[in-house]
């Protein structure tokens, strides 16, 4: 796992700390598999729903629109659930990092 600098280290933008930039840039590599599956699953279901709606519009089949709505709805809910998984994982990682920093400071 990557070591992050202290939060007070200014980033190149001046507004975002280097710690935050590293967490944002490294997240996909360190993301749990459940998050990745939920993101891609949600995007895939939403994509399938949009394709069904387009096919229904091209073929003038109004009932296909109603068939596509559950795909889009479940896709969006899955994508929202992935955001919850991401937030949970970040909170867990931050808590572990703070605990390690406290233990390191206690040893000094």
N, CA, C and O atoms as CSV, one atom per row, in Angstrom:
chain,resi,resn,atom,element,x,y,z
A,1,UNK,N,N,0.837,-1.174,0.000
A,1,UNK,CA,C,0.000,0.000,0.000
A,1,UNK,C,C,0.885,1.241,0.000
A,1,UNK,O,O,1.949,1.268,0.617
A,2,UNK,N,N,0.430,2.242,-0.689
A,2,UNK,CA,C,1.220,3.458,-0.826
A,2,UNK,C,C,1.262,4.239,0.483
A,2,UNK,O,O,0.289,4.258,1.237
A,3,UNK,N,N,2.388,4.875,0.742
A,3,UNK,CA,C,2.508,5.749,1.919
A,3,UNK,C,C,2.095,7.146,1.498
A,3,UNK,O,O,2.516,7.633,0.449
A,4,UNK,N,N,1.289,7.781,2.297
A,4,UNK,CA,C,0.796,9.105,1.987
A,4,UNK,C,C,1.478,10.137,2.871
A,4,UNK,O,O,1.730,9.879,4.049
A,5,UNK,N,N,1.782,11.315,2.308
A,5,UNK,CA,C,2.383,12.377,3.118
A,5,UNK,C,C,1.342,12.939,4.086
A,5,UNK,O,O,0.150,12.669,3.936
A,6,UNK,N,N,1.771,13.699,5.055
A,6,UNK,CA,C,0.810,14.283,5.994
A,6,UNK,C,C,-0.201,15.175,5.271
A,6,UNK,O,O,0.074,15.695,4.190
A,7,UNK,N,N,-1.351,15.339,5.873
A,7,UNK,CA,C,-2.413,16.122,5.248
A,7,UNK,C,C,-2.027,17.576,5.035
A,7,UNK,O,O,-2.558,18.223,4.131
A,8,UNK,N,N,-1.140,18.092,5.823
A,8,UNK,CA,C,-0.818,19.513,5.740
A,8,UNK,C,C,0.098,19.847,4.566
A,8,UNK,O,O,0.326,21.024,4.287
A,9,UNK,N,N,0.621,18.850,3.882
A,9,UNK,CA,C,1.507,19.107,2.754
A,9,UNK,C,C,0.705,19.725,1.609
A,9,UNK,O,O,-0.237,19.098,1.125
A,10,UNK,N,N,1.046,20.928,1.164
A,10,UNK,CA,C,0.259,21.539,0.094
A,10,UNK,C,C,0.482,20.833,-1.232
A,10,UNK,O,O,1.595,20.409,-1.546
A,11,UNK,N,N,-0.570,20.715,-1.992
A,11,UNK,CA,C,-0.484,20.111,-3.311
A,11,UNK,C,C,-0.102,21.138,-4.353
A,11,UNK,O,O,0.024,22.320,-4.034
A,12,UNK,N,N,0.088,20.713,-5.601
A,12,UNK,CA,C,0.473,21.638,-6.656
A,12,UNK,C,C,-0.595,22.698,-6.919
A,12,UNK,O,O,-0.278,23.792,-7.387
A,13,UNK,N,N,-1.847,22.387,-6.624
A,13,UNK,CA,C,-2.907,23.373,-6.862
A,13,UNK,C,C,-2.997,24.370,-5.725
A,13,UNK,O,O,-3.572,25.446,-5.895
A,14,UNK,N,N,-2.454,24.045,-4.592
A,14,UNK,CA,C,-2.504,24.924,-3.445
A,14,UNK,C,C,-3.770,24.749,-2.626
A,14,UNK,O,O,-3.775,25.080,-1.440
A,15,UNK,N,N,-4.845,24.238,-3.219
A,15,UNK,CA,C,-6.104,24.082,-2.516
A,15,UNK,C,C,-6.313,22.663,-1.988
A,15,UNK,O,O,-7.003,22.468,-0.988
A,16,UNK,N,N,-5.735,21.702,-2.638
A,16,UNK,CA,C,-5.937,20.313,-2.272
A,16,UNK,C,C,-4.629,19.778,-1.722
A,16,UNK,O,O,-3.568,19.972,-2.316
A,17,UNK,N,N,-4.709,19.104,-0.585
A,17,UNK,CA,C,-3.479,18.571,-0.009
A,17,UNK,C,C,-2.954,17.424,-0.854
A,17,UNK,O,O,-3.704,16.776,-1.584
A,18,UNK,N,N,-1.682,17.189,-0.747
A,18,UNK,CA,C,-1.043,16.107,-1.485
A,18,UNK,C,C,-1.634,14.770,-1.075
A,18,UNK,O,O,-1.777,13.871,-1.903
A,19,UNK,N,N,-1.975,14.637,0.188
A,19,UNK,CA,C,-2.585,13.414,0.694
A,19,UNK,C,C,-3.878,13.123,-0.057
A,19,UNK,O,O,-4.105,11.996,-0.499
A,20,UNK,N,N,-4.720,14.134,-0.200
A,20,UNK,CA,C,-5.999,13.961,-0.883
A,20,UNK,C,C,-5.780,13.615,-2.344
A,20,UNK,O,O,-6.476,12.754,-2.881
A,21,UNK,N,N,-4.827,14.267,-2.999
A,21,UNK,CA,C,-4.553,13.967,-4.402
A,21,UNK,C,C,-4.094,12.526,-4.568
A,21,UNK,O,O,-4.505,11.858,-5.517
A,22,UNK,N,N,-3.246,12.032,-3.663
A,22,UNK,CA,C,-2.784,10.654,-3.763
A,22,UNK,C,C,-3.925,9.677,-3.557
A,22,UNK,O,O,-3.991,8.657,-4.242
A,23,UNK,N,N,-4.828,9.966,-2.624
A,23,UNK,CA,C,-5.960,9.081,-2.395
A,23,UNK,C,C,-6.847,9.059,-3.632
A,23,UNK,O,O,-7.315,7.994,-4.034
A,24,UNK,N,N,-7.084,10.217,-4.240
A,24,UNK,CA,C,-7.926,10.269,-5.431
A,24,UNK,C,C,-7.252,9.542,-6.586
A,24,UNK,O,O,-7.912,8.785,-7.298
A,25,UNK,N,N,-5.965,9.749,-6.790
A,25,UNK,CA,C,-5.271,9.140,-7.918
A,25,UNK,C,C,-5.070,7.641,-7.736
A,25,UNK,O,O,-5.084,6.899,-8.718
A,26,UNK,N,N,-4.885,7.185,-6.514
A,26,UNK,CA,C,-4.611,5.775,-6.263
A,26,UNK,C,C,-5.859,4.944,-6.023
A,26,UNK,O,O,-5.754,3.724,-5.891
A,27,UNK,N,N,-7.032,5.550,-5.963
A,27,UNK,CA,C,-8.183,4.804,-5.492
A,27,UNK,C,C,-8.526,3.631,-6.383
A,27,UNK,O,O,-8.826,2.549,-5.877
A,28,UNK,N,N,-8.492,3.807,-7.688
A,28,UNK,CA,C,-8.915,2.709,-8.555
A,28,UNK,C,C,-8.003,1.498,-8.389
A,28,UNK,O,O,-8.472,0.361,-8.423
A,29,UNK,N,N,-6.696,1.736,-8.209
A,29,UNK,CA,C,-5.791,0.605,-8.033
A,29,UNK,C,C,-6.025,-0.113,-6.710
A,29,UNK,O,O,-5.840,-1.327,-6.624
A,30,UNK,N,N,-6.425,0.617,-5.689
A,30,UNK,CA,C,-6.607,0.020,-4.371
A,30,UNK,C,C,-8.072,-0.241,-4.046
A,30,UNK,O,O,-8.386,-0.680,-2.940
A,31,UNK,N,N,-8.967,0.021,-4.984
A,31,UNK,CA,C,-10.403,-0.152,-4.734
A,31,UNK,C,C,-10.735,-1.625,-4.548
A,31,UNK,O,O,-10.146,-2.490,-5.197
A,32,UNK,N,N,-11.678,-1.902,-3.660
A,32,UNK,CA,C,-12.084,-3.299,-3.473
A,32,UNK,C,C,-12.811,-3.825,-4.711
A,32,UNK,O,O,-13.441,-3.053,-5.435
A,33,UNK,N,N,-12.728,-5.118,-4.954
A,33,UNK,CA,C,-13.405,-5.684,-6.136
A,33,UNK,C,C,-14.911,-5.434,-6.134
A,33,UNK,O,O,-15.500,-5.250,-7.200
A,34,UNK,N,N,-15.547,-5.424,-4.961
A,34,UNK,CA,C,-16.997,-5.189,-4.909
A,34,UNK,C,C,-17.341,-3.826,-5.503
A,34,UNK,O,O,-18.352,-3.679,-6.189
A,35,UNK,N,N,-16.501,-2.835,-5.238
A,35,UNK,CA,C,-16.735,-1.498,-5.787
A,35,UNK,C,C,-16.624,-1.524,-7.315
A,35,UNK,O,O,-17.468,-0.965,-8.015
A,36,UNK,N,N,-15.586,-2.171,-7.819
A,36,UNK,CA,C,-15.386,-2.217,-9.265
A,36,UNK,C,C,-16.539,-2.941,-9.957
A,36,UNK,O,O,-17.028,-2.485,-10.991
A,37,UNK,N,N,-16.979,-4.078,-9.384
A,37,UNK,CA,C,-18.095,-4.808,-9.968
A,37,UNK,C,C,-19.372,-3.974,-9.933
A,37,UNK,O,O,-20.134,-3.971,-10.900
A,38,UNK,N,N,-19.612,-3.271,-8.835
A,38,UNK,CA,C,-20.825,-2.462,-8.721
A,38,UNK,C,C,-20.808,-1.313,-9.722
A,38,UNK,O,O,-21.831,-1.019,-10.339
A,39,UNK,N,N,-19.663,-0.663,-9.892
A,39,UNK,CA,C,-19.573,0.451,-10.848
A,39,UNK,C,C,-19.834,-0.047,-12.259
A,39,UNK,O,O,-20.670,0.507,-12.973
A,40,UNK,N,N,-19.124,-1.087,-12.659
A,40,UNK,CA,C,-19.297,-1.582,-14.023
A,40,UNK,C,C,-20.658,-2.230,-14.230
A,40,UNK,O,O,-21.236,-2.117,-15.311
A,41,UNK,N,N,-21.173,-2.899,-13.220
A,41,UNK,CA,C,-22.507,-3.477,-13.321
A,41,UNK,C,C,-23.562,-2.399,-13.492
A,41,UNK,O,O,-24.454,-2.519,-14.332
A,42,UNK,N,N,-23.458,-1.346,-12.695
A,42,UNK,CA,C,-24.410,-0.245,-12.810
A,42,UNK,C,C,-24.336,0.441,-14.157
A,42,UNK,O,O,-25.364,0.745,-14.763
A,43,UNK,N,N,-23.122,0.686,-14.628
A,43,UNK,CA,C,-22.974,1.325,-15.939
A,43,UNK,C,C,-23.486,0.402,-17.049
A,43,UNK,O,O,-24.110,0.860,-18.006
A,44,UNK,N,N,-23.217,-0.892,-16.913
A,44,UNK,CA,C,-23.671,-1.850,-17.924
A,44,UNK,C,C,-25.183,-1.934,-17.996
A,44,UNK,O,O,-25.753,-1.923,-19.088
A,45,UNK,N,N,-25.847,-2.017,-16.838
A,45,UNK,CA,C,-27.311,-2.081,-16.834
A,45,UNK,C,C,-27.923,-0.795,-17.391
A,45,UNK,O,O,-28.899,-0.846,-18.140
A,46,UNK,N,N,-27.363,0.333,-17.035
A,46,UNK,CA,C,-27.856,1.597,-17.565
A,46,UNK,C,C,-27.662,1.659,-19.079
A,46,UNK,O,O,-28.545,2.118,-19.804
A,47,UNK,N,N,-26.520,1.201,-19.545
A,47,UNK,CA,C,-26.247,1.178,-20.988
A,47,UNK,C,C,-27.249,0.281,-21.711
A,47,UNK,O,O,-27.770,0.657,-22.762
A,48,UNK,N,N,-27.522,-0.903,-21.157
A,48,UNK,CA,C,-28.487,-1.815,-21.781
A,48,UNK,C,C,-29.864,-1.152,-21.862
A,48,UNK,O,O,-30.549,-1.256,-22.880
A,49,UNK,N,N,-30.265,-0.470,-20.782
A,49,UNK,CA,C,-31.546,0.226,-20.796
A,49,UNK,C,C,-31.605,1.313,-21.854
A,49,UNK,O,O,-32.621,1.467,-22.532
A,50,UNK,N,N,-30.529,2.063,-22.000
A,50,UNK,CA,C,-30.508,3.125,-23.014
A,50,UNK,C,C,-30.571,2.529,-24.415
A,50,UNK,O,O,-31.266,3.060,-25.281
A,51,UNK,N,N,-29.853,1.434,-24.648
A,51,UNK,CA,C,-29.891,0.783,-25.961
A,51,UNK,C,C,-31.298,0.288,-26.264
A,51,UNK,O,O,-31.770,0.434,-27.391
A,52,UNK,N,N,-31.976,-0.294,-25.278
A,52,UNK,CA,C,-33.345,-0.774,-25.495
A,52,UNK,C,C,-34.269,0.400,-25.833
A,52,UNK,O,O,-35.126,0.280,-26.709
A,53,UNK,N,N,-34.102,1.520,-25.151
A,53,UNK,CA,C,-34.927,2.699,-25.457
A,53,UNK,C,C,-34.671,3.184,-26.873
A,53,UNK,O,O,-35.611,3.532,-27.588
A,54,UNK,N,N,-33.411,3.212,-27.287
A,54,UNK,CA,C,-33.094,3.653,-28.654
A,54,UNK,C,C,-33.699,2.704,-29.679
A,54,UNK,O,O,-34.265,3.137,-30.683
A,55,UNK,N,N,-33.577,1.410,-29.419
A,55,UNK,CA,C,-34.174,0.428,-30.346
A,55,UNK,C,C,-35.689,0.616,-30.400
A,55,UNK,O,O,-36.290,0.561,-31.472
A,56,UNK,N,N,-36.299,0.838,-29.237
A,56,UNK,CA,C,-37.742,1.067,-29.214
A,56,UNK,C,C,-38.141,2.323,-29.965
A,56,UNK,O,O,-39.188,2.350,-30.613
A,57,UNK,N,N,-37.321,3.365,-29.887
A,57,UNK,CA,C,-37.633,4.598,-30.599
A,57,UNK,C,C,-37.471,4.432,-32.107
A,57,UNK,O,O,-38.268,4.955,-32.885
A,58,UNK,N,N,-36.438,3.702,-32.511
A,58,UNK,CA,C,-36.194,3.499,-33.945
A,58,UNK,C,C,-37.284,2.622,-34.558
A,58,UNK,O,O,-37.729,2.867,-35.680
A,59,UNK,N,N,-37.711,1.598,-33.813
A,59,UNK,CA,C,-38.726,0.679,-34.341
A,59,UNK,C,C,-40.143,1.129,-34.001
A,59,UNK,O,O,-41.099,0.436,-34.348
A,60,UNK,N,N,-40.301,2.258,-33.337
A,60,UNK,CA,C,-41.612,2.800,-32.945
A,60,UNK,C,C,-42.382,1.819,-32.072
A,60,UNK,O,O,-43.597,1.675,-32.215
A,61,UNK,N,N,-41.678,1.148,-31.172
A,61,UNK,CA,C,-42.298,0.223,-30.237
A,61,UNK,C,C,-42.271,0.871,-28.858
A,61,UNK,O,O,-41.249,0.877,-28.172
A,62,UNK,N,N,-43.412,1.411,-28.475
A,62,UNK,CA,C,-43.476,2.143,-27.205
A,62,UNK,C,C,-43.298,1.231,-25.996
A,62,UNK,O,O,-42.805,1.672,-24.958
A,63,UNK,N,N,-43.687,-0.017,-26.116
A,63,UNK,CA,C,-43.578,-0.928,-24.965
A,63,UNK,C,C,-42.123,-1.197,-24.587
A,63,UNK,O,O,-41.839,-1.546,-23.441
A,64,UNK,N,N,-41.203,-1.039,-25.532
A,64,UNK,CA,C,-39.786,-1.264,-25.206
A,64,UNK,C,C,-39.272,-0.214,-24.234
A,64,UNK,O,O,-38.348,-0.473,-23.463
A,65,UNK,N,N,-39.869,0.966,-24.274
A,65,UNK,CA,C,-39.481,2.011,-23.321
A,65,UNK,C,C,-39.756,1.538,-21.903
A,65,UNK,O,O,-38.941,1.739,-21.003
A,66,UNK,N,N,-40.906,0.909,-21.711
A,66,UNK,CA,C,-41.263,0.429,-20.374
A,66,UNK,C,C,-40.412,-0.771,-19.964
A,66,UNK,O,O,-40.163,-0.984,-18.777
A,67,UNK,N,N,-39.973,-1.541,-20.930
A,67,UNK,CA,C,-39.078,-2.663,-20.637
A,67,UNK,C,C,-37.713,-2.135,-20.190
A,67,UNK,O,O,-37.068,-2.737,-19.333
A,68,UNK,N,N,-37.274,-1.023,-20.761
A,68,UNK,CA,C,-35.942,-0.483,-20.473
A,68,UNK,C,C,-35.870,0.220,-19.122
A,68,UNK,O,O,-34.796,0.276,-18.523
A,69,UNK,N,N,-36.968,0.748,-18.634
A,69,UNK,CA,C,-36.937,1.519,-17.391
A,69,UNK,C,C,-36.388,0.743,-16.192
A,69,UNK,O,O,-35.595,1.301,-15.433
A,70,UNK,N,N,-36.776,-0.520,-15.989
A,70,UNK,CA,C,-36.167,-1.254,-14.859
A,70,UNK,C,C,-34.655,-1.420,-14.992
A,70,UNK,O,O,-33.940,-1.373,-13.991
A,71,UNK,N,N,-34.162,-1.613,-16.208
A,71,UNK,CA,C,-32.716,-1.732,-16.407
A,71,UNK,C,C,-32.013,-0.443,-15.980
A,71,UNK,O,O,-31.002,-0.476,-15.278
A,72,UNK,N,N,-32.559,0.680,-16.412
A,72,UNK,CA,C,-31.952,1.962,-16.061
A,72,UNK,C,C,-32.054,2.202,-14.553
A,72,UNK,O,O,-31.090,2.648,-13.930
A,73,UNK,N,N,-33.206,1.909,-13.972
A,73,UNK,CA,C,-33.396,2.118,-12.540
A,73,UNK,C,C,-32.450,1.276,-11.701
A,73,UNK,O,O,-31.812,1.785,-10.779
A,74,UNK,N,N,-32.357,-0.006,-12.015
A,74,UNK,CA,C,-31.455,-0.888,-11.257
A,74,UNK,C,C,-30.004,-0.491,-11.493
A,74,UNK,O,O,-29.183,-0.563,-10.578
A,75,UNK,N,N,-29.681,-0.069,-12.719
A,75,UNK,CA,C,-28.322,0.390,-13.009
A,75,UNK,C,C,-27.948,1.597,-12.179
A,75,UNK,O,O,-26.844,1.670,-11.638
A,76,UNK,N,N,-28.868,2.548,-12.076
A,76,UNK,CA,C,-28.591,3.745,-11.273
A,76,UNK,C,C,-28.489,3.412,-9.790
A,76,UNK,O,O,-27.631,3.952,-9.091
A,77,UNK,N,N,-29.355,2.530,-9.307
A,77,UNK,CA,C,-29.281,2.125,-7.895
A,77,UNK,C,C,-27.976,1.394,-7.596
A,77,UNK,O,O,-27.370,1.593,-6.543
A,78,UNK,N,N,-27.552,0.550,-8.526
A,78,UNK,CA,C,-26.285,-0.164,-8.338
A,78,UNK,C,C,-25.115,0.815,-8.330
A,78,UNK,O,O,-24.184,0.682,-7.536
A,79,UNK,N,N,-25.176,1.783,-9.209
A,79,UNK,CA,C,-24.105,2.783,-9.254
A,79,UNK,C,C,-24.079,3.588,-7.957
A,79,UNK,O,O,-23.003,3.891,-7.442
A,80,UNK,N,N,-25.238,3.935,-7.430
A,80,UNK,CA,C,-25.310,4.662,-6.159
A,80,UNK,C,C,-24.779,3.791,-5.013
A,80,UNK,O,O,-24.106,4.292,-4.112
A,81,UNK,N,N,-25.077,2.506,-5.050
A,81,UNK,CA,C,-24.545,1.600,-4.027
A,81,UNK,C,C,-23.025,1.548,-4.089
A,81,UNK,O,O,-22.361,1.423,-3.060
A,82,UNK,N,N,-22.477,1.644,-5.289
A,82,UNK,CA,C,-21.016,1.633,-5.416
A,82,UNK,C,C,-20.411,2.863,-4.761
A,82,UNK,O,O,-19.313,2.792,-4.208
A,83,UNK,N,N,-21.113,3.993,-4.815
A,83,UNK,CA,C,-20.622,5.196,-4.138
A,83,UNK,C,C,-20.579,4.969,-2.626
A,83,UNK,O,O,-19.656,5.424,-1.949
A,84,UNK,N,N,-21.580,4.266,-2.104
A,84,UNK,CA,C,-21.571,3.923,-0.686
A,84,UNK,C,C,-20.414,3.007,-0.338
A,84,UNK,O,O,-19.778,3.177,0.702
A,85,UNK,N,N,-20.134,2.032,-1.201
A,85,UNK,CA,C,-18.988,1.139,-0.979
A,85,UNK,C,C,-17.681,1.920,-0.990
A,85,UNK,O,O,-16.786,1.661,-0.186
A,86,UNK,N,N,-17.579,2.874,-1.905
A,86,UNK,CA,C,-16.364,3.676,-1.996
A,86,UNK,C,C,-16.175,4.525,-0.744
A,86,UNK,O,O,-15.079,4.591,-0.188
A,87,UNK,N,N,-17.244,5.169,-0.308
A,87,UNK,CA,C,-17.160,5.983,0.902
A,87,UNK,C,C,-16.788,5.163,2.119
A,87,UNK,O,O,-15.984,5.596,2.944
A,88,UNK,N,N,-17.369,3.981,2.233
A,88,UNK,CA,C,-17.049,3.097,3.357
A,88,UNK,C,C,-15.579,2.706,3.327
A,88,UNK,O,O,-14.906,2.719,4.358
A,89,UNK,N,N,-15.085,2.360,2.148
A,89,UNK,CA,C,-13.689,1.955,2.026
A,89,UNK,C,C,-12.742,3.100,2.341
A,89,UNK,O,O,-11.723,2.894,3.001
A,90,UNK,N,N,-13.058,4.288,1.884
A,90,UNK,CA,C,-12.197,5.445,2.156
A,90,UNK,C,C,-12.179,5.751,3.645
A,90,UNK,O,O,-11.117,6.010,4.210
A,91,UNK,N,N,-13.354,5.724,4.292
A,91,UNK,CA,C,-13.389,5.974,5.738
A,91,UNK,C,C,-12.558,4.940,6.490
A,91,UNK,O,O,-11.848,5.277,7.438
A,92,UNK,N,N,-12.648,3.681,6.064
A,92,UNK,CA,C,-11.873,2.617,6.699
A,92,UNK,C,C,-10.373,2.843,6.518
A,92,UNK,O,O,-9.598,2.683,7.461
A,93,UNK,N,N,-9.968,3.216,5.300
A,93,UNK,CA,C,-8.547,3.462,5.022
A,93,UNK,C,C,-8.031,4.666,5.807
A,93,UNK,O,O,-6.921,4.629,6.336
A,94,UNK,N,N,-8.827,5.731,5.885
A,94,UNK,CA,C,-8.405,6.910,6.644
A,94,UNK,C,C,-8.261,6.597,8.132
A,94,UNK,O,O,-7.322,7.054,8.784
A,95,UNK,N,N,-9.197,5.816,8.658
A,95,UNK,CA,C,-9.125,5.449,10.069
A,95,UNK,C,C,-7.875,4.609,10.341
A,95,UNK,O,O,-7.203,4.802,11.354
A,96,UNK,N,N,-7.566,3.677,9.437
A,96,UNK,CA,C,-6.373,2.849,9.599
A,96,UNK,C,C,-5.107,3.698,9.493
A,96,UNK,O,O,-4.153,3.489,10.243
A,97,UNK,N,N,-5.095,4.655,8.564
A,97,UNK,CA,C,-3.925,5.528,8.410
A,97,UNK,C,C,-3.728,6.400,9.647
A,97,UNK,O,O,-2.597,6.606,10.087
A,98,UNK,N,N,-4.822,6.915,10.210
A,98,UNK,CA,C,-4.707,7.729,11.425
A,98,UNK,C,C,-4.221,6.892,12.607
A,98,UNK,O,O,-3.450,7.367,13.440
A,99,UNK,N,N,-4.677,5.648,12.668
A,99,UNK,CA,C,-4.240,4.752,13.745
A,99,UNK,C,C,-2.746,4.466,13.619
A,99,UNK,O,O,-2.018,4.477,14.612
A,100,UNK,N,N,-2.293,4.210,12.387
A,100,UNK,CA,C,-0.856,3.966,12.178
A,100,UNK,C,C,-0.038,5.198,12.534
A,100,UNK,O,O,1.032,5.086,13.132
A,101,UNK,N,N,-0.539,6.371,12.170
A,101,UNK,CA,C,0.182,7.605,12.481
A,101,UNK,C,C,0.238,7.831,13.989
A,101,UNK,O,O,1.258,8.280,14.512
A,102,UNK,N,N,-0.848,7.523,14.684
A,102,UNK,CA,C,-0.866,7.687,16.143
A,102,UNK,C,C,0.102,6.711,16.802
A,102,UNK,O,O,0.791,7.072,17.757
A,103,UNK,N,N,0.161,5.486,16.306
A,103,UNK,CA,C,1.098,4.504,16.859
A,103,UNK,C,C,2.529,4.925,16.580
A,103,UNK,O,O,3.398,4.768,17.437
A,104,UNK,N,N,2.782,5.454,15.404
A,104,UNK,CA,C,4.134,5.920,15.061
A,104,UNK,C,C,4.541,7.093,15.937
A,104,UNK,O,O,5.681,7.164,16.397
A,105,UNK,N,N,3.610,8.016,16.170
A,105,UNK,CA,C,3.903,9.159,17.024
A,105,UNK,C,C,4.110,8.749,18.471
A,105,UNK,O,O,4.902,9.367,19.181
A,106,UNK,N,N,3.407,7.712,18.918
A,106,UNK,CA,C,3.544,7.236,20.282
A,106,UNK,C,C,4.920,6.602,20.513
A,106,UNK,O,O,5.453,6.653,21.621
A,107,UNK,N,N,5.483,6.015,19.477
A,107,UNK,CA,C,6.801,5.366,19.599
A,107,UNK,C,C,7.924,6.394,19.680
A,107,UNK,O,O,9.001,6.082,20.189
A,108,UNK,N,N,7.700,7.601,19.194
A,108,UNK,CA,C,8.754,8.616,19.189
A,108,UNK,C,C,9.022,9.161,20.531
A,108,UNK,O,O,9.884,10.025,20.685
